[in-house]
């Protein structure tokens, strides 16, 4: 299959995913991101607040400021706590901005597995996957493992591209290269739900996605773009996670109905 065909299939997959999203029986799944966003917001604010207080307290003890009674000690302690609170928030923001997509996929793994299966049934009505809680748990754990694996490898590529970014000319291209690498790993995660359901182990899944890498790149790149929406990228991405897994499943159904897959 040519690169052009793969790119076309990936974009058409998103077109069909948008159509499916408005069909009866799919709208309810978009309530899940609302709950996830609420939990991430409350949990994130609580975690940042607790971490900031703990960090400030330990730092004050380290420099001997805790319990000090010299003039201005109270003001200095308050100012220090404020600075540490701000630094922790900034650090949290950068970590979440970069790894937010993977965090979204991890927390949404159970529902993404169910949606991928439902979409495949939509297109291949004769396929029947009876509900099995044990299999669902297995699918979720596999999704978690794949996401963590991809996050690890993407981090290695991030370090490499950061080093290469200091090379004139080549460095200018690194942000673009990293965007497509990120898209590949996101797309890989969304495609793996179908691979797992079709009995492909991790090695076979890797070979499959490498063979159809441009479908993975386009699928994941669209998800990456949703993360880049100013101020609310992570919120938007929770909804796009559903569309992305739907699009990936549609694309893979299209592949396997148009050519034999020998992976």
Beta strands, then each sheet from edge to edge (+ up, - down):
end
